[in-house]
Amino acid sequence: MTILIMNRRNTSANYVASDASTSATILDRLSKHCNVQVRIAVADNENTNANTSMHLAQDDNPDLRYAMAENHHIDRNILDILATDINPFVAYRAQKTILRLKQAIPIVLLTLKKCVREIA
């Protein structure tokens, strides 16, 4: 019975951490949750502030840091930190994400130029 209650708590916390309407204050509290899946959901939430993300980027769990390293919406400063992570898989993933973002910039600019030409 205790396991079932713990799973319900984790599921509820994961739901709140994933919800786009959850405030940064609540996400900061959830960033300290004992379940790594909840912390990953917090890291992936667009309402998570920079301080909370920085704290999560230094988390002991490499799975959390890896999830952050593959998130192309995360702040570039945090990706730079993760690119020098002690775990080689995390560092490589962050470096790969940074490279992918650099390659995407010219494509986005080209698309914008085409849109502007079509409007004009």
C-alpha angles and dihedrals in degrees: 000000000000091000091053091051091048091050091051091050092049091047092050092046091048090051092051092045090052096045114109091216096057112117124241089244093058091043090053090055091047090050086075094052116131093231113083092208089061091050090049090052089051091051090051095048114105091218093062108115125229095255092054091046090050090051091050092048087062094048117132092235112092092199090062093047090047091052089052092047092058094047108103091192094063121107113276092232090060091048088052090054092047090049088068095043118145089237107079093210092055092045093049092047092051091048090050091050091050090051091048090052092050090051092049095057096074090047092052092048092050091050091050091051091052091050092050091050091051092050093048 
